[in-house]
Amino acid sequence: MIVPETSARFNVFVTLIYIIIICYKYIHSHYLRSQRLLIRWYFVANPKVLDDKIEY
């Protein structure tokens, strides 16, 4: 009785960690992509920001 319970719990634990890792990778890559696009669009819309940063 003890062995199948622990193995089932272990399998559930491993699958949960696996799903969390996949979700984290997907969210992280999507977040980086959106951040790059946002930064690009921000500098395209406001080119003076780059000049101000270069002056300082």
Biopython code that builds the backbone (N, CA, C, O; Angstrom):
import numpy as np
from Bio.PDB.StructureBuilder import StructureBuilder

atoms = [
    (1, "MET", "N", (0.829, -1.210, 0.000)),
    (1, "MET", "CA", (0.000, 0.000, 0.000)),
    (1, "MET", "C", (0.864, 1.261, 0.000)),
    (1, "MET", "O", (0.511, 2.268, -0.615)),
    (2, "ILE", "N", (1.996, 1.193, 0.695)),
    (2, "ILE", "CA", (2.803, 2.415, 0.838)),
    (2, "ILE", "C", (3.475, 2.767, -0.490)),
    (2, "ILE", "O", (3.525, 3.938, -0.867)),
    (3, "VAL", "N", (3.984, 1.773, -1.191)),
    (3, "VAL", "CA", (4.768, 2.058, -2.394)),
    (3, "VAL", "C", (3.920, 2.700, -3.490)),
    (3, "VAL", "O", (4.348, 3.718, -4.035)),
    (4, "PRO", "N", (2.733, 2.169, -3.852)),
    (4, "PRO", "CA", (1.960, 2.819, -4.913)),
    (4, "PRO", "C", (1.504, 4.219, -4.541)),
    (4, "PRO", "O", (1.438, 5.095, -5.403)),
    (5, "GLU", "N", (1.184, 4.447, -3.256)),
    (5, "GLU", "CA", (0.770, 5.799, -2.854)),
    (5, "GLU", "C", (1.917, 6.788, -3.058)),
    (5, "GLU", "O", (1.725, 7.861, -3.630)),
    (6, "THR", "N", (3.102, 6.421, -2.589)),
    (6, "THR", "CA", (4.237, 7.334, -2.727)),
    (6, "THR", "C", (4.588, 7.527, -4.198)),
    (6, "THR", "O", (4.919, 8.639, -4.609)),
    (7, "SER", "N", (4.523, 6.467, -4.994)),
    (7, "SER", "CA", (4.852, 6.608, -6.410)),
    (7, "SER", "C", (3.815, 7.483, -7.117)),
    (7, "SER", "O", (4.168, 8.287, -7.980)),
    (8, "ALA", "N", (2.539, 7.330, -6.756)),
    (8, "ALA", "CA", (1.502, 8.163, -7.368)),
    (8, "ALA", "C", (1.709, 9.622, -6.981)),
    (8, "ALA", "O", (1.633, 10.516, -7.824)),
    (9, "ARG", "N", (1.971, 9.852, -5.705)),
    (9, "ARG", "CA", (2.228, 11.236, -5.273)),
    (9, "ARG", "C", (3.453, 11.799, -5.992)),
    (9, "ARG", "O", (3.460, 12.953, -6.421)),
    (10, "PHE", "N", (4.482, 10.971, -6.116)),
    (10, "PHE", "CA", (5.699, 11.416, -6.786)),
    (10, "PHE", "C", (5.416, 11.745, -8.250)),
    (10, "PHE", "O", (5.919, 12.739, -8.773)),
    (11, "ASN", "N", (4.615, 10.912, -8.907)),
    (11, "ASN", "CA", (4.276, 11.175, -10.306)),
    (11, "ASN", "C", (3.498, 12.474, -10.440)),
    (11, "ASN", "O", (3.770, 13.272, -11.337)),
    (12, "VAL", "N", (2.530, 12.693, -9.551)),
    (12, "VAL", "CA", (1.761, 13.939, -9.593)),
    (12, "VAL", "C", (2.689, 15.123, -9.366)),
    (12, "VAL", "O", (2.587, 16.139, -10.054)),
    (13, "PHE", "N", (3.601, 14.991, -8.392)),
    (13, "PHE", "CA", (4.541, 16.069, -8.092)),
    (13, "PHE", "C", (5.408, 16.388, -9.307)),
    (13, "PHE", "O", (5.587, 17.554, -9.660)),
    (14, "VAL", "N", (5.942, 15.350, -9.943)),
    (14, "VAL", "CA", (6.819, 15.551, -11.102)),
    (14, "VAL", "C", (6.050, 16.187, -12.252)),
    (14, "VAL", "O", (6.554, 17.091, -12.918)),
    (15, "THR", "N", (4.824, 15.710, -12.484)),
    (15, "THR", "CA", (4.042, 16.285, -13.584)),
    (15, "THR", "C", (3.705, 17.741, -13.301)),
    (15, "THR", "O", (3.723, 18.568, -14.213)),
    (16, "LEU", "N", (3.400, 18.066, -12.048)),
    (16, "LEU", "CA", (3.110, 19.463, -11.708)),
    (16, "LEU", "C", (4.338, 20.334, -11.943)),
    (16, "LEU", "O", (4.230, 21.416, -12.520)),
    (17, "ILE", "N", (5.503, 19.870, -11.502)),
    (17, "ILE", "CA", (6.733, 20.648, -11.715)),
    (17, "ILE", "C", (7.004, 20.817, -13.208)),
    (17, "ILE", "O", (7.413, 21.887, -13.658)),
    (18, "TYR", "N", (6.768, 19.737, -13.977)),
    (18, "TYR", "CA", (7.002, 19.800, -15.419)),
    (18, "TYR", "C", (6.089, 20.829, -16.072)),
    (18, "TYR", "O", (6.531, 21.618, -16.907)),
    (19, "ILE", "N", (4.803, 20.819, -15.685)),
    (19, "ILE", "CA", (3.847, 21.785, -16.252)),
    (19, "ILE", "C", (4.235, 23.201, -15.853)),
    (19, "ILE", "O", (4.170, 24.120, -16.669)),
    (20, "ILE", "N", (4.640, 23.377, -14.593)),
    (20, "ILE", "CA", (5.018, 24.723, -14.135)),
    (20, "ILE", "C", (6.227, 25.221, -14.915)),
    (20, "ILE", "O", (6.280, 26.389, -15.299)),
    (21, "ILE", "N", (7.207, 24.337, -15.154)),
    (21, "ILE", "CA", (8.404, 24.752, -15.899)),
    (21, "ILE", "C", (8.028, 25.142, -17.326)),
    (21, "ILE", "O", (8.519, 26.144, -17.846)),
    (22, "ILE", "N", (7.158, 24.353, -17.961)),
    (22, "ILE", "CA", (6.760, 24.675, -19.337)),
    (22, "ILE", "C", (6.030, 26.014, -19.372)),
    (22, "ILE", "O", (6.299, 26.853, -20.231)),
    (23, "CYS", "N", (5.098, 26.209, -18.428)),
    (23, "CYS", "CA", (4.355, 27.474, -18.392)),
    (23, "CYS", "C", (5.308, 28.636, -18.141)),
    (23, "CYS", "O", (5.168, 29.696, -18.752)),
    (24, "TYR", "N", (6.287, 28.443, -17.235)),
    (24, "TYR", "CA", (7.221, 29.520, -16.937)),
    (24, "TYR", "C", (8.047, 29.878, -18.166)),
    (24, "TYR", "O", (8.246, 31.055, -18.466)),
    (25, "LYS", "N", (8.528, 28.856, -18.880)),
    (25, "LYS", "CA", (9.318, 29.141, -20.082)),
    (25, "LYS", "C", (8.476, 29.886, -21.113)),
    (25, "LYS", "O", (8.938, 30.854, -21.718)),
    (26, "TYR", "N", (7.233, 29.428, -21.310)),
    (26, "TYR", "CA", (6.374, 30.074, -22.305)),
    (26, "TYR", "C", (6.085, 31.515, -21.903)),
    (26, "TYR", "O", (6.187, 32.426, -22.725)),
    (27, "ILE", "N", (5.722, 31.721, -20.625)),
    (27, "ILE", "CA", (5.400, 33.084, -20.177)),
    (27, "ILE", "C", (6.645, 33.962, -20.249)),
    (27, "ILE", "O", (6.564, 35.123, -20.651)),
    (28, "HIS", "N", (7.806, 33.409, -19.859)),
    (28, "HIS", "CA", (9.033, 34.201, -19.851)),
    (28, "HIS", "C", (9.415, 34.620, -21.268)),
    (28, "HIS", "O", (9.764, 35.778, -21.499)),
    (29, "SER", "N", (9.353, 33.689, -22.213)),
    (29, "SER", "CA", (9.707, 34.030, -23.593)),
    (29, "SER", "C", (8.699, 35.022, -24.166)),
    (29, "SER", "O", (9.081, 35.967, -24.855)),
    (30, "HIS", "N", (7.416, 34.809, -23.883)),
    (30, "HIS", "CA", (6.395, 35.735, -24.377)),
    (30, "HIS", "C", (6.594, 37.114, -23.758)),
    (30, "HIS", "O", (6.438, 38.131, -24.434)),
    (31, "TYR", "N", (6.944, 37.148, -22.455)),
    (31, "TYR", "CA", (7.153, 38.425, -21.778)),
    (31, "TYR", "C", (8.350, 39.159, -22.380)),
    (31, "TYR", "O", (8.284, 40.366, -22.617)),
    (32, "LEU", "N", (9.437, 38.439, -22.628)),
    (32, "LEU", "CA", (10.603, 39.089, -23.224)),
    (32, "LEU", "C", (10.268, 39.625, -24.609)),
    (32, "LEU", "O", (10.676, 40.731, -24.965)),
    (33, "ARG", "N", (9.521, 38.839, -25.394)),
    (33, "ARG", "CA", (9.163, 39.277, -26.739)),
    (33, "ARG", "C", (8.307, 40.536, -26.669)),
    (33, "ARG", "O", (8.541, 41.489, -27.412)),
    (34, "SER", "N", (7.314, 40.543, -25.779)),
    (34, "SER", "CA", (6.439, 41.708, -25.676)),
    (34, "SER", "C", (7.226, 42.914, -25.172)),
    (34, "SER", "O", (6.989, 44.036, -25.618)),
    (35, "GLN", "N", (8.168, 42.691, -24.237)),
    (35, "GLN", "CA", (8.969, 43.810, -23.749)),
    (35, "GLN", "C", (9.811, 44.401, -24.876)),
    (35, "GLN", "O", (9.904, 45.622, -25.004)),
    (36, "ARG", "N", (10.420, 43.552, -25.688)),
    (36, "ARG", "CA", (11.220, 44.062, -26.808)),
    (36, "ARG", "C", (10.356, 44.875, -27.753)),
    (36, "ARG", "O", (10.748, 45.955, -28.194)),
    (37, "LEU", "N", (9.164, 44.344, -28.065)),
    (37, "LEU", "CA", (8.279, 45.070, -28.976)),
    (37, "LEU", "C", (7.857, 46.399, -28.363)),
    (37, "LEU", "O", (7.815, 47.419, -29.050)),
    (38, "LEU", "N", (7.543, 46.385, -27.062)),
    (38, "LEU", "CA", (7.122, 47.627, -26.409)),
    (38, "LEU", "C", (8.253, 48.646, -26.425)),
    (38, "LEU", "O", (8.028, 49.821, -26.714)),
    (39, "ILE", "N", (9.472, 48.202, -26.113)),
    (39, "ILE", "CA", (10.604, 49.137, -26.101)),
    (39, "ILE", "C", (10.845, 49.684, -27.503)),
    (39, "ILE", "O", (11.107, 50.874, -27.678)),
    (40, "ARG", "N", (10.756, 48.805, -28.503)),
    (40, "ARG", "CA", (10.982, 49.243, -29.883)),
    (40, "ARG", "C", (9.935, 50.278, -30.283)),
    (40, "ARG", "O", (10.266, 51.334, -30.822)),
    (41, "TRP", "N", (8.662, 49.963, -30.012)),
    (41, "TRP", "CA", (7.603, 50.902, -30.383)),
    (41, "TRP", "C", (7.741, 52.204, -29.606)),
    (41, "TRP", "O", (7.460, 53.276, -30.142)),
    (42, "TYR", "N", (8.174, 52.121, -28.338)),
    (42, "TYR", "CA", (8.320, 53.337, -27.539)),
    (42, "TYR", "C", (9.388, 54.249, -28.145)),
    (42, "TYR", "O", (9.187, 55.459, -28.250)),
    (43, "PHE", "N", (10.522, 53.667, -28.542)),
    (43, "PHE", "CA", (11.584, 54.487, -29.123)),
    (43, "PHE", "C", (11.213, 54.974, -30.518)),
    (43, "PHE", "O", (11.629, 56.059, -30.926)),
    (44, "VAL", "N", (10.429, 54.179, -31.257)),
    (44, "VAL", "CA", (9.992, 54.648, -32.574)),
    (44, "VAL", "C", (9.029, 55.815, -32.413)),
    (44, "VAL", "O", (9.073, 56.774, -33.183)),
    (45, "ALA", "N", (8.156, 55.731, -31.407)),
    (45, "ALA", "CA", (7.181, 56.799, -31.192)),
    (45, "ALA", "C", (7.841, 58.026, -30.572)),
    (45, "ALA", "O", (7.442, 59.153, -30.863)),
    (46, "ASN", "N", (8.860, 57.820, -29.709)),
    (46, "ASN", "CA", (9.516, 58.939, -29.027)),
    (46, "ASN", "C", (11.016, 58.895, -29.308)),
    (46, "ASN", "O", (11.778, 58.426, -28.463)),
    (47, "PRO", "N", (11.457, 59.368, -30.464)),
    (47, "PRO", "CA", (12.902, 59.319, -30.746)),
    (47, "PRO", "C", (13.704, 60.269, -29.880)),
    (47, "PRO", "O", (14.911, 60.084, -29.721)),
    (48, "LYS", "N", (13.051, 61.303, -29.306)),
    (48, "LYS", "CA", (13.801, 62.248, -28.470)),
    (48, "LYS", "C", (14.281, 61.606, -27.176)),
    (48, "LYS", "O", (15.238, 62.089, -26.570)),
    (49, "VAL", "N", (13.635, 60.526, -26.740)),
    (49, "VAL", "CA", (14.060, 59.873, -25.501)),
    (49, "VAL", "C", (15.498, 59.377, -25.638)),
    (49, "VAL", "O", (16.287, 59.493, -24.701)),
    (50, "LEU", "N", (15.837, 58.829, -26.795)),
    (50, "LEU", "CA", (17.205, 58.359, -27.006)),
    (50, "LEU", "C", (18.190, 59.523, -26.943)),
    (50, "LEU", "O", (19.264, 59.392, -26.355)),
    (51, "ASP", "N", (17.837, 60.654, -27.538)),
    (51, "ASP", "CA", (18.735, 61.807, -27.500)),
    (51, "ASP", "C", (18.936, 62.282, -26.067)),
    (51, "ASP", "O", (20.055, 62.604, -25.669)),
    (52, "ASP", "N", (17.844, 62.326, -25.284)),
    (52, "ASP", "CA", (17.991, 62.736, -23.887)),
    (52, "ASP", "C", (18.907, 61.780, -23.134)),
    (52, "ASP", "O", (19.756, 62.215, -22.357)),
    (53, "LYS", "N", (18.737, 60.460, -23.364)),
    (53, "LYS", "CA", (19.586, 59.506, -22.652)),
    (53, "LYS", "C", (21.032, 59.645, -23.098)),
    (53, "LYS", "O", (21.942, 59.495, -22.282)),
    (54, "ILE", "N", (21.263, 59.925, -24.365)),
    (54, "ILE", "CA", (22.640, 60.069, -24.843)),
    (54, "ILE", "C", (23.265, 61.334, -24.249)),
    (54, "ILE", "O", (24.446, 61.335, -23.902)),
    (55, "GLU", "N", (22.488, 62.403, -24.129)),
    (55, "GLU", "CA", (23.041, 63.629, -23.547)),
    (55, "GLU", "C", (23.445, 63.401, -22.098)),
    (55, "GLU", "O", (24.516, 63.837, -21.674)),
    (56, "TYR", "N", (22.587, 62.716, -21.331)),
    (56, "TYR", "CA", (22.933, 62.471, -19.935)),
    (56, "TYR", "C", (24.015, 61.398, -19.865)),
    (56, "TYR", "O", (24.457, 61.036, -18.775)),
]
sb = StructureBuilder()
sb.init_structure("model")
sb.init_model(0)
sb.init_chain("A")
sb.init_seg("    ")
for serial, (resi, resn, name, xyz) in enumerate(atoms, 1):
    if name == "N":
        sb.init_residue(resn, " ", resi, " ")
    sb.init_atom(name, np.array(xyz, "f"), 0.0, 1.0, " ", f" {name:<3s}", serial, name[0])
structure = sb.get_structure()
